Amino acid sequence: MGGVRPRHRQVADEALVRTLFEEHGRAMLAYAQRLTGDRATAEDVVQEALIRAWKHPDALVNGKGSVRGWLLTVVRNLVLDGVRARNARPKEVAESPATVAVEKDHADRVVNSLVVLGALEQLPDAHRSVLVEIYVRGQSVSETAETLGIPPGTVKSRSYYGLRALRDLFTARGTGMEGVA
């Protein structure tokens, strides 16, 4: 017979679930909604609790407590299982224009860094030192001026001409990094 139930058993099971819902459904739904704070989730929990009652009718008859107590315990356990399952997984973050997709391979960044460092080596020392201080070490114009012992206007000028020289190098090489500098 496998998993097929005789017709009279199927009718009896349907009657059991219907009766349970008629007698205890409102209390189960109210309890589930209070625990979850969401009507739709509460309805799903009640449905699952009724399926458990249908699968284990002996627990209702041979139980030590009341039928309603058993059903409300099942509801509570289902809600707790759902909370535990959500807490066990990392939080999902919706993709949006504000969130940047996770980079799968950092090889492009490494190659770009090597290309930029190689190009910096081809610049005159005066331009290279200014660009390193500003863009690699993250210093401001005034900090760079103090570090290198030159006026801020000279830092701005060398930065401008250094970036222009980098752009020309990238364009000449056809690296695709023309917009970087």
N, C-alpha and C positions, 0 to 999 in steps of 0.2 A: 504494500500500500504506500510506502515511501513517505512523502510529505503531504499526501492528499488526505483530507479529512472526509469522513462520511457526511452526507447531506444533513442528517439530523444533528450531528455534532456542530456543523457549520452554522446552522440556524440557532442552536443553543448559544454558541459563542457570540454571534451577532446580538442576540437578545441580552446577553450578559453585559456586553460593552454598552449597548443602548441604555440599559437599566442603570449601570454605573454612572454614565454621563448624566442621565436625568436626575439621579439622586445626589451626586457629588460633583458634577461638572462645574457648577457656579462657584462652589467653595474652592475647588482645585484651581479654577481660572483666577479667582480673586487672589489666592495665595501666590500663585506663580507670577501674576502681574506685580504684586507687591515686592516679590523677590527680584524680579528682572527689571522692573520699571518700564516695560515695553509690552504692549498688548499683543503684537504679532508673535514675539518670542514666547510669551506666556501661552498663547494658543498652541504653538508647536510643542511646548513642554507638556501641556495637558494631553495632546494627541499621543505623544510618546509614552506618557504614563498609562494611558488607556491601552496602548499596544502591549505594554509590559503586563498589564492586568490580563489581557486576552491570552498572552503567551504563558502566563503562570496562574491560571484560575485557582489552583490548589492553595496558593498563598492567601487568597481571599477567604477561602472556606476554612482552612486549617490554621489560620493565623491566630496568634495569641491575643492580639488587640482588635480594634474595630477596623472595618473595611475602609472607612474614611481616613483613619489614622495611617493605615498602610499606604493608601493612595497619596496622601499629603507628604509622607516620608519619601515616596518615589519621586514626587514633584521636586521636593527639596534636593534630593540627591542628583536629579537631572540638572537642576540649575547649578549646583556646586560643580558637577562634572564639566559643564559648559564654561564656567569661570576658570576652572583649573586648566582646561584645554587652551583657552585664550591666553592665559598667563604663561603657559609653557612655550608659546610661539612668540617670536619677535613681533613687535608692532608693525603693522603694514602701513606704508606711507604711499599715498596716492601720488602718481607722477603728475607734475604740473610744470608750467614754464619756470616756476621759481625753484623747483628741485632739479638738481643736475643728476643725470643718469650716472650710475656707477661705471667707472672706466674698467673694461675687462682686461686690457693689456696696456701697460705703461711704456711699451717699447717706443711708441711715437714720441713721447715726452723725452725719453732718454736720447733718442736720435736728434731731436730738436735742440736739446741742451748741448750736445756735442757739436752740432753745426754752429750754434751761436758762440760757444767758447772758441771754436776754431776761427770764426770770423773775427772775434774780439782780438785774437792774437795777431791779426793782420793790420790792426789799427795802430796809429802812432800812440806811443805811451801816454801822452797827455790826454788824448780822447778816451783811450781804454781805461785809465785810472778813474776818470770821472764817471764813466758808465758803470764800472764795477761798484764804485761806492754807492751810486744812486739805485741801480737796478738789481745788483746782486746782494749788496749788504743792506739795502733799504733805507739809506740815509737821505735826509732832506738836502736841499741845495745849500742851506747855511751850514749844516753838519759836514757836508762834503767839502765846502770851502774851508772850514776850520781844519779838517783832517789833512787836506792837501796843502794848506797854507796859501790859498789863492783867493781872490775876491769872488763873491757870489755871481757877479756878472760874467766872469770868466768861466765859472762852472756851467752856467746856462749856455753860454756860447759853445763850449767844448762838447756839452751834451747834445746840442742841436747838430753840430757838424759830425760828431761821432755817430749819432743815429742815422744821419743822412748817408754817411760812408757805409754803414752796415746795410742799409737798404740797397745801396748801389751794388754791394758785394752779392747780396741775395738775388738781386735781379740778374746780375751777370751770370751767376751759377744756375739760375732757374730752379732754385730750391723749393719754391712755393711758399717761402717765408717772407715774401716782400712786404706783407702787411704787419709783420712783427716789429720791425724797426721803424 
